[in-house]
Amino acid sequence: MKAVAYARYGPPDVLRLTDVNTPVPAGDQVLVKVHAVSVNASDWEVLRGKPLYSRIGGPFRPRHHVLGSDIAGQVASTGPDATLFRPGDDVFADILDFMGGFAEYVCVPQAKLARMPAGLTYEQAAALPQTGAIAWQGIRGKGNLQPGQKVLINGGGGGSGMYAVQLAKLQGAEVTGVDNAEKLEFMRSLGADFVIDYAREDFTRNGHRYDLILDLAAYRPAFAYRRSLLPGGRYLYVGGSVATLLQVLVTGPLIGAAGRKRIRVLAVRLGVQHLGPIVELIQAGEITTMIDRRFPLSQVPDALRYLGEGHAKGKVVITVS
């Protein structure tokens, strides 16, 4: 089969479309013929080995040689102990633990799989797992956003931001989206009340304060976020620099306590089994999955470059014939 593989950390140029043996499912594994796989920030980070936390399990060389984790496709065959799916079933999964989605086939433990929701295409299903989980838990779950509250979503024009802005508006919140200049109109189209170009304005210094900050691209000191929170406000770190991560982990609880503010890392529970509520909203037409670009498997390097350089509005999807 064809797969896009790499052997060392680096830019997209280190990726190669190559022929590898088609895996054979063992035990409770299911062999999935991949129809679509979405591109995530996690792919970009593990490709380059930056930030340093992306090298967990492979400090010097990649632990997994084929990236891609949010997949949708069709069951091709099953292992002897797999009883939940049959060949021909349409399925989707988040396989971030072991990756391998940028390929024509991938073996997946049956517990990681779920049947594709009715009414969703392969592309829509592949776009959902990681970004949908982050958005739902950051806004409705641990974010606990309430009607009438003010929320700022840093990185509001990307995949998770796309869902987060829409979820916040459905909740009746006032939404501010932050991203680069290319994505300002896109965030408005999602429903954002206010938009900020991060290159022109530092939202931690403009005097505005929020009940919730969902930070998908955190690069400022933890103290800066505290001054942007209202009393009782919540800051949730999802991704960004190692320096900010460490500050939020170590000093966040201390610097937030004085003003009754919570500064924490969002520990996301990944897995398609947690996506039921957001899937229902998508099926009802209340949430829309915006797919910016589609690339064939041979152009995975171009897709990752497009995402990594900050151009992607919503999701980027690889279609596998």
C-alpha positions as CSV (number, residue, x, y, z in Angstrom):
1,M,0.0,0.0,0.0
2,K,1.0,3.7,-0.2
3,A,1.9,5.6,2.9
4,V,3.5,9.0,3.7
5,A,6.4,8.3,6.0
6,Y,9.4,10.0,7.6
7,A,12.4,8.9,9.6
8,R,13.6,12.1,11.2
9,Y,12.2,15.3,12.6
10,G,12.2,18.2,10.2
11,P,10.1,20.3,7.7
12,P,7.5,18.7,5.4
13,D,10.4,17.9,2.9
14,V,11.4,15.0,5.1
15,L,8.1,13.2,4.2
16,R,8.1,10.6,1.4
17,L,5.3,8.8,-0.3
18,T,6.4,5.2,-0.2
19,D,5.3,1.6,-0.7
20,V,4.9,-0.4,2.6
21,N,3.4,-3.7,3.5
22,T,-0.4,-3.6,4.1
23,P,-0.9,-4.3,7.8
24,V,-2.7,-7.5,8.9
25,P,-5.1,-7.2,11.8
26,A,-4.3,-9.3,14.8
27,G,-6.2,-9.9,18.0
28,D,-9.0,-7.3,18.3
29,Q,-7.6,-5.1,15.6
30,V,-9.6,-3.9,12.6
31,L,-8.1,-3.1,9.2
32,V,-9.6,0.2,8.0
33,K,-9.4,1.3,4.4
34,V,-8.8,5.0,4.8
35,H,-11.1,7.3,2.8
36,A,-10.2,10.6,4.6
37,V,-7.8,11.8,7.3
38,S,-7.7,15.3,8.6
39,V,-4.5,17.3,9.3
40,N,-4.1,18.5,12.9
41,A,-1.7,20.8,14.8
42,S,-0.4,17.6,16.5
43,D,0.8,16.3,13.1
44,W,2.7,19.5,12.5
45,E,4.3,19.4,15.9
46,V,5.3,15.7,15.8
47,L,6.6,16.2,12.2
48,R,9.1,18.9,13.4
49,G,9.6,17.7,17.0
50,K,8.6,21.1,18.2
51,P,7.6,22.0,20.9
52,L,9.6,19.6,22.9
53,Y,6.6,17.9,24.4
54,S,5.9,16.5,20.9
55,R,8.9,14.3,21.3
56,I,7.5,12.2,24.1
57,G,8.3,8.6,23.3
58,G,10.9,9.6,20.6
59,P,13.3,12.2,21.9
60,F,15.8,11.9,19.0
61,R,13.8,10.2,16.2
62,P,10.1,9.8,15.6
63,R,8.5,7.0,17.5
64,H,5.9,6.6,14.7
65,H,6.9,7.0,11.1
66,V,3.5,7.6,9.6
67,L,1.5,10.6,10.9
68,G,-2.2,11.2,10.7
69,S,-4.6,10.4,13.5
70,D,-8.2,11.5,12.7
71,I,-9.4,8.9,10.2
72,A,-12.6,7.9,8.5
73,G,-13.1,4.9,6.2
74,Q,-14.4,1.4,5.8
75,V,-13.6,-1.8,7.5
76,A,-11.6,-4.1,5.2
77,S,-11.0,-7.0,7.5
78,T,-10.9,-7.9,11.2
79,G,-8.7,-9.8,13.6
80,P,-9.8,-13.1,15.1
81,D,-10.9,-11.4,18.4
82,A,-12.6,-8.4,16.8
83,T,-16.4,-8.8,17.2
84,L,-17.8,-5.2,17.0
85,F,-17.4,-4.5,13.3
86,R,-17.7,-6.3,10.0
87,P,-16.2,-5.7,6.6
88,G,-18.0,-2.9,4.8
89,D,-18.9,-0.9,8.0
90,D,-18.2,2.8,7.8
91,V,-16.1,3.9,10.8
92,F,-14.1,6.8,12.2
93,A,-11.5,7.1,14.9
94,D,-8.9,9.2,16.7
95,I,-5.6,7.2,16.7
96,L,-3.3,9.8,18.1
97,D,-1.7,7.2,20.4
98,F,-0.1,5.4,17.5
99,M,-1.0,7.4,14.4
100,G,-0.6,5.9,10.9
101,G,-3.5,7.6,9.2
102,F,-1.6,9.1,6.2
103,A,-1.9,5.7,4.4
104,E,-4.3,3.7,2.4
105,Y,-4.9,1.3,5.2
106,V,-4.3,1.3,9.0
107,C,-4.9,-1.3,11.8
108,V,-7.0,0.1,14.7
109,P,-8.0,-1.6,18.0
110,Q,-11.8,-2.0,17.8
111,A,-12.2,0.0,21.0
112,K,-10.9,3.1,19.3
113,L,-13.4,2.9,16.5
114,A,-17.0,4.0,16.2
115,R,-19.5,3.8,13.4
116,M,-19.7,6.9,11.3
117,P,-22.6,9.2,12.4
118,A,-25.6,9.2,10.0
119,G,-25.5,12.0,7.6
120,L,-21.8,12.8,7.8
121,T,-19.4,12.3,4.9
122,Y,-16.0,10.6,5.3
123,E,-14.4,14.1,5.2
124,Q,-16.7,15.5,7.9
125,A,-16.1,12.5,10.2
126,A,-12.4,12.7,9.8
127,A,-12.4,16.5,10.6
128,L,-14.1,16.0,13.9
129,P,-12.3,13.9,16.5
130,Q,-9.4,16.0,18.0
131,T,-10.7,19.4,17.2
132,G,-14.3,18.6,18.2
133,A,-13.2,17.1,21.5
134,I,-11.0,20.2,22.3
135,A,-13.8,22.6,21.4
136,W,-16.5,20.8,23.3
137,Q,-14.5,20.3,26.5
138,G,-13.0,23.8,26.3
139,I,-16.4,25.6,25.9
140,R,-19.1,23.4,27.3
141,G,-17.2,21.0,29.5
142,K,-14.4,22.4,31.7
143,G,-14.9,25.8,30.2
144,N,-18.4,25.8,31.6
145,L,-19.3,28.8,29.5
146,Q,-22.7,30.4,30.5
147,P,-25.2,32.5,28.5
148,G,-24.2,36.2,28.5
149,Q,-20.6,35.5,29.5
150,K,-17.6,36.8,27.5
151,V,-15.2,34.4,25.9
152,L,-12.0,34.9,24.0
153,I,-10.7,32.1,21.7
154,N,-7.1,32.5,20.8
155,G,-6.6,30.6,17.5
156,G,-10.3,31.0,16.6
157,G,-9.7,30.5,12.9
158,G,-8.3,27.0,13.1
159,G,-9.9,23.6,13.4
160,S,-10.7,23.6,17.1
161,G,-11.4,27.3,17.0
162,M,-13.9,26.8,14.2
163,Y,-16.0,24.6,16.4
164,A,-15.3,26.6,19.6
165,V,-16.6,29.9,18.1
166,Q,-19.8,28.2,17.0
167,L,-20.4,26.4,20.3
168,A,-19.9,29.6,22.2
169,K,-22.4,31.5,20.1
170,L,-24.9,28.7,20.5
171,Q,-24.4,29.0,24.2
172,G,-25.4,32.7,24.0
173,A,-21.9,34.1,24.8
174,E,-20.2,37.2,23.5
175,V,-17.3,35.8,21.4
176,T,-13.9,37.4,20.6
177,G,-11.8,35.5,18.1
178,V,-8.0,36.0,17.8
179,D,-5.9,34.8,14.9
180,N,-3.9,36.1,12.0
181,A,-5.2,38.7,9.5
182,E,-6.1,36.1,6.9
183,K,-8.7,34.6,9.2
184,L,-10.6,37.6,10.6
185,E,-13.4,37.5,8.1
186,F,-13.6,33.7,8.5
187,M,-14.1,34.1,12.3
188,R,-16.8,36.6,11.7
189,S,-18.6,34.2,9.4
190,L,-18.6,31.7,12.2
191,G,-20.4,34.1,14.4
192,A,-17.6,35.9,16.3
193,D,-18.7,39.3,17.7
194,F,-15.2,40.7,17.7
195,V,-12.0,39.7,16.0
196,I,-8.4,40.5,16.7
197,D,-5.3,40.2,14.5
198,Y,-2.7,39.0,17.0
199,A,0.1,40.6,15.0
200,R,-1.5,44.1,15.5
201,E,-3.0,43.9,18.9
202,D,-2.0,42.1,22.2
203,F,-5.3,41.0,23.7
204,T,-3.7,40.8,27.2
205,R,-2.9,44.5,27.1
206,N,-6.0,46.1,25.5
207,G,-7.9,46.4,28.8
208,H,-10.7,43.9,27.9
209,R,-11.4,41.1,30.3
210,Y,-13.2,37.8,29.8
211,D,-15.0,35.1,31.8
212,L,-13.2,32.4,29.7
213,I,-10.1,32.3,27.6
214,L,-9.6,29.2,25.5
215,D,-6.0,29.4,24.3
216,L,-5.1,27.2,21.4
217,A,-1.9,29.1,20.7
218,A,-0.4,30.2,24.0
219,Y,2.9,32.0,23.8
220,R,2.6,34.8,26.5
221,P,3.6,34.6,30.2
222,A,0.9,33.2,32.5
223,F,0.8,36.5,34.4
224,A,-0.4,38.2,31.2
225,Y,-3.5,36.0,31.0
226,R,-4.5,36.8,34.6
227,R,-5.0,40.5,33.8
228,S,-7.4,39.5,30.9
229,L,-9.7,37.5,33.2
230,L,-12.7,38.9,35.1
231,P,-13.0,37.9,38.7
232,G,-14.0,34.2,38.7
233,G,-12.8,33.9,35.2
234,R,-11.1,30.8,33.7
235,Y,-8.1,30.4,31.4
236,L,-7.5,27.1,29.7
237,Y,-4.2,26.3,27.9
238,V,-4.5,23.8,25.0
239,G,-1.4,24.3,22.9
240,G,1.6,26.6,22.5
241,S,5.1,27.1,23.9
242,V,6.7,24.9,26.5
243,A,7.6,28.0,28.5
244,T,3.9,29.0,28.8
245,L,2.9,25.4,29.5
246,L,5.3,25.1,32.4
247,Q,4.2,28.5,33.8
248,V,0.6,27.5,33.7
249,L,1.2,24.2,35.3
250,V,3.5,25.4,38.0
251,T,2.4,29.0,38.8
252,G,-1.1,29.1,37.3
253,P,-3.0,27.9,40.4
254,L,-1.0,30.4,42.6
255,I,-1.3,33.5,40.5
256,G,-4.9,33.0,39.8
257,A,-6.0,32.4,43.3
258,A,-5.7,36.0,44.5
259,G,-8.3,37.2,42.0
260,R,-10.6,34.1,42.2
261,K,-9.3,33.2,38.7
262,R,-8.5,29.7,37.4
263,I,-5.5,29.3,35.2
264,R,-5.2,25.7,34.1
265,V,-4.2,23.3,31.3
266,L,-7.1,21.8,29.5
267,A,-6.6,18.0,29.9
268,V,-8.6,16.8,26.9
269,R,-10.3,13.5,27.0
270,L,-9.7,12.2,23.4
271,G,-11.6,9.5,21.7
272,V,-14.7,9.4,19.4
273,Q,-16.8,8.0,22.2
274,H,-16.8,11.5,23.8
275,L,-18.1,13.3,20.7
276,G,-21.8,12.4,21.0
277,P,-23.1,15.9,21.9
278,I,-21.2,17.8,19.2
279,V,-22.1,15.1,16.6
280,E,-25.8,15.7,17.4
281,L,-25.4,19.4,16.8
282,I,-23.7,18.8,13.5
283,Q,-26.4,16.4,12.4
284,A,-29.0,19.0,13.4
285,G,-27.3,21.6,11.3
286,E,-26.5,23.9,14.3
287,I,-22.7,23.4,13.9
288,T,-20.9,23.4,10.5
289,T,-17.6,21.7,9.6
290,M,-15.7,24.1,7.4
291,I,-13.2,22.3,5.2
292,D,-10.7,24.8,3.8
293,R,-8.7,22.6,1.4
294,R,-8.5,19.0,0.3
295,F,-5.3,17.3,-0.7
296,P,-4.6,13.9,-2.1
297,L,-2.3,11.5,-0.2
298,S,0.6,12.3,-2.4
299,Q,0.4,16.0,-1.3
300,V,0.5,15.4,2.5
301,P,3.7,17.6,2.7
302,D,1.9,20.5,1.1
303,A,-1.1,20.1,3.4
304,L,1.1,20.1,6.5
305,R,3.0,23.2,5.2
306,Y,-0.3,25.0,4.5
307,L,-1.5,24.3,8.1
308,G,1.8,24.9,9.7
309,E,2.3,28.3,8.1
310,G,-1.0,29.4,9.5
311,H,-3.2,29.6,6.4
312,A,-5.8,27.0,7.2
313,K,-9.3,28.3,7.9
314,G,-11.1,25.5,9.7
315,K,-10.0,22.1,8.6
316,V,-7.6,20.6,6.0
317,V,-8.4,17.1,4.9
318,I,-6.5,14.4,3.0
319,T,-8.6,12.4,0.6
320,V,-7.4,8.8,0.0
321,S,-8.6,7.1,-3.1
